[in-house]
Amino acid sequence: MTNKNILKNKNCLITGATGGLGKELAVEFAKKDANLFLTARDFKKLDLLKEQIENLPEFHNKVVSESVDLTNIIELQNLFKKIGKIFHNIDVLVNCAGIFPVKELTDYTLKDFDNCFSINVKSPFLLCQKFSQDMIKNRWGRIVNIASSSAYNGFRNTSIYCASKHALLGLSRSIHAELKEHNVRTFCVSPGSIKTSMSKAVLENPDYHTFLDPKEVAKFIVYLISFDNEMISEEIQLNRIGYN
């Protein structure tokens, strides 16, 4: 059974909060009256999102935003310190930040590889490693890793991206097995193409009207993590009904 108030007063960290899905997740968490710590690179977009959330009639808690480069270890360490001072701990971690490099195999550079894995895999690993500690102590926590249909498939011109999402799926499976005994639940959500600016920019000839609605995906994720008894679905694939 779901607990409608399960996120009330919980401390939630969302990376990639200004992206198409990240923004909708932030709004949905705010509607459940959680405390929010939002990160992204663009501080102007973060400020606008923070203002939007503060104006929601359902929201009565704290929202903090911080521009962070997740490839920079020093900035990550500073993020950990700031969160510790403001929220002390994180109850719900949503790793939504990601990049989607599209090139032919022979055109990729080592920098492309390192940058993609740093954002799509390394930063989720470090964030899970850090914030799971308090979740374990409190015997309650939620980790949501946003993967992709590419975590289960391979597509041309996306070899590095697909490899990174396969890695994130493997990371999620391992974390789930390790943390479930502490009542810390790990979810790997793998959507198909979503109606976001990133998808529109990188995909060739996209059949955009068949793409998933980010609002629906966000609502589903919040619903998914609200179950608090024995049942868990740790791997979730969200596909397009109008896609062949």
Disulfide bonds with the S-S distance in Angstrom:
none
